[in-house]
Amino acid sequence: MNNEKFENTTIDEDTELSLNLFIVFARSYREIAELVRRDIQNYNLNPTEFGVLELLYHKGPQPLQHIGKRILLASGSITYVVDKLEEKGLLNRKNCLKDRRVIYAEISEQGKRLMEEIFPKHREALKKIFSGIDVEEKRLAIALLKKIGFYANNLDSQ
């Protein structure tokens, strides 16, 4: 093994803080995502199934092609998730009357009843997860995360 020492390089405070922010953000996200996953699992759904149902419950019928973009899911996975939710009786597919190439997913009556039962519990679980910060801190966190996301998105398109 090479015992050669590398020159100790110093990095500026901005770079150091950027590295630290990424680590803190990633760890926080992992912990929060795990708590959310466990909460959703209580309802015999996985996070993707819950995401699709939540979208349809709150936004109404959606073209299958748009669901993936709305819940950050690869288009190939949408068909599989929609199939599973349809098998469970939680959503229905509907053909678009104006364009036969477009198929909509809509939440079924059984799916609505399920969401009416579980969404308030899920909302309370999220409130508990984020109860470590107050309302103003939540507003600030939302604004800062949006700003970071917007900037990162613009970097990607350059």
C-alpha positions as CSV (number, residue, x, y, z in Angstrom):
1,M,0.0,0.0,0.0
2,N,1.3,3.4,-0.9
3,N,1.9,5.5,2.3
4,E,2.5,8.7,0.3
5,K,0.7,11.7,1.9
6,F,-1.4,14.0,-0.2
7,E,-1.0,17.7,0.0
8,N,-3.5,19.1,2.5
9,T,-5.7,21.3,0.3
10,T,-8.0,23.9,1.8
11,I,-11.4,24.6,0.3
12,D,-13.3,27.8,0.7
13,E,-16.2,28.1,3.1
14,D,-18.8,28.2,0.4
15,T,-17.6,24.9,-1.1
16,E,-17.4,23.3,2.4
17,L,-20.9,24.4,3.2
18,S,-22.2,23.1,-0.1
19,L,-20.7,19.7,0.6
20,N,-22.2,19.7,4.1
21,L,-25.6,20.9,2.9
22,F,-25.7,18.0,0.4
23,I,-24.9,15.4,3.1
24,V,-27.4,16.9,5.6
25,F,-30.1,17.1,2.9
26,A,-29.5,13.6,1.7
27,R,-29.6,12.1,5.2
28,S,-32.7,14.1,6.1
29,Y,-34.5,13.0,3.0
30,R,-33.6,9.4,3.6
31,E,-35.0,9.5,7.1
32,I,-38.1,11.3,6.1
33,A,-38.7,9.1,3.1
34,E,-38.4,6.0,5.3
35,L,-41.0,7.3,7.8
36,V,-43.4,8.1,4.9
37,R,-42.8,4.7,3.4
38,R,-43.7,3.0,6.6
39,D,-46.8,5.1,7.1
40,I,-48.0,4.3,3.5
41,Q,-47.2,0.6,4.0
42,N,-49.8,0.6,6.9
43,Y,-52.4,1.0,4.2
44,N,-51.2,-2.0,2.1
45,L,-49.8,0.4,-0.6
46,N,-46.4,1.2,-1.7
47,P,-45.3,4.9,-2.1
48,T,-45.8,4.8,-5.9
49,E,-49.3,3.4,-5.6
50,F,-50.1,5.9,-2.9
51,G,-48.7,8.7,-5.1
52,V,-50.9,7.8,-8.0
53,L,-54.0,7.5,-5.9
54,E,-53.2,10.8,-4.1
55,L,-52.8,12.6,-7.5
56,L,-56.1,11.2,-8.8
57,Y,-57.9,11.9,-5.6
58,H,-56.8,15.5,-5.4
59,K,-56.5,16.5,-9.1
60,G,-59.1,14.2,-10.8
61,P,-58.6,12.0,-13.9
62,Q,-55.2,12.2,-15.5
63,P,-53.8,11.0,-18.8
64,L,-51.5,8.1,-18.1
65,Q,-48.7,9.9,-19.9
66,H,-48.8,12.8,-17.4
67,I,-48.9,10.7,-14.2
68,G,-45.2,9.8,-14.4
69,K,-44.2,13.4,-14.6
70,R,-46.4,14.5,-11.8
71,I,-45.2,11.9,-9.3
72,L,-41.6,11.5,-10.7
73,L,-42.0,8.0,-12.1
74,A,-40.5,6.5,-15.2
75,S,-43.2,6.1,-17.9
76,G,-42.6,2.3,-18.2
77,S,-43.5,1.9,-14.6
78,I,-46.8,3.7,-14.8
79,T,-48.5,0.9,-16.7
80,Y,-47.4,-1.6,-14.1
81,V,-48.6,0.6,-11.2
82,V,-51.9,1.4,-12.9
83,D,-52.4,-2.3,-13.6
84,K,-51.9,-3.1,-9.9
85,L,-54.2,-0.4,-8.7
86,E,-56.8,-1.5,-11.3
87,E,-56.6,-5.1,-10.1
88,K,-57.2,-3.8,-6.5
89,G,-60.3,-2.0,-7.8
90,L,-58.8,1.4,-6.8
91,L,-58.8,3.1,-10.2
92,N,-60.2,2.7,-13.7
93,R,-58.9,3.4,-17.1
94,K,-61.0,5.6,-19.4
95,N,-60.5,6.3,-23.1
96,C,-60.3,9.9,-24.1
97,L,-63.3,10.8,-26.3
98,K,-61.3,13.4,-28.3
99,D,-58.1,11.5,-28.9
100,R,-58.2,7.7,-29.0
101,R,-54.4,7.5,-28.3
102,V,-54.9,9.0,-24.9
103,I,-56.0,6.9,-21.9
104,Y,-57.0,8.5,-18.6
105,A,-56.7,7.0,-15.1
106,E,-59.4,8.0,-12.6
107,I,-59.9,7.0,-9.1
108,S,-62.7,4.5,-8.5
109,E,-65.4,4.8,-5.8
110,Q,-63.5,2.2,-3.8
111,G,-60.3,4.2,-4.3
112,K,-62.1,7.4,-3.1
113,R,-63.4,5.6,0.0
114,L,-59.9,4.4,0.8
115,M,-58.3,7.8,0.3
116,E,-61.1,9.4,2.4
117,E,-60.1,7.0,5.2
118,I,-56.4,7.1,5.0
119,F,-55.4,10.5,3.7
120,P,-56.3,12.3,6.9
121,K,-54.1,9.8,8.8
122,H,-51.3,10.3,6.3
123,R,-51.6,14.1,6.6
124,E,-51.2,13.8,10.4
125,A,-48.2,11.5,10.0
126,L,-46.6,14.2,7.9
127,K,-47.4,16.9,10.4
128,K,-45.8,14.8,13.1
129,I,-42.7,14.1,10.9
130,F,-42.2,17.8,10.4
131,S,-43.2,18.9,13.9
132,G,-39.5,19.5,14.8
133,I,-39.8,23.0,13.1
134,D,-42.3,25.7,13.5
135,V,-44.6,27.2,10.8
136,E,-42.2,30.0,9.9
137,E,-39.3,27.6,9.6
138,K,-41.4,25.4,7.3
139,R,-42.2,28.4,5.1
140,L,-38.5,29.3,5.0
141,A,-37.5,25.6,4.2
142,I,-40.1,25.5,1.4
143,A,-38.8,28.7,-0.1
144,L,-35.2,27.7,0.1
145,L,-35.7,24.2,-1.3
146,K,-37.7,25.6,-4.2
147,K,-34.9,28.1,-4.8
148,I,-32.3,25.3,-4.8
149,G,-34.5,23.1,-7.0
150,F,-35.1,25.9,-9.5
151,Y,-31.5,26.7,-9.7
152,A,-30.5,23.1,-10.1
153,N,-33.1,22.6,-12.9
154,N,-31.7,25.6,-14.7
155,L,-28.1,24.2,-14.4
156,D,-29.3,21.0,-16.0
157,S,-30.7,22.8,-19.0
158,Q,-27.5,24.7,-19.7
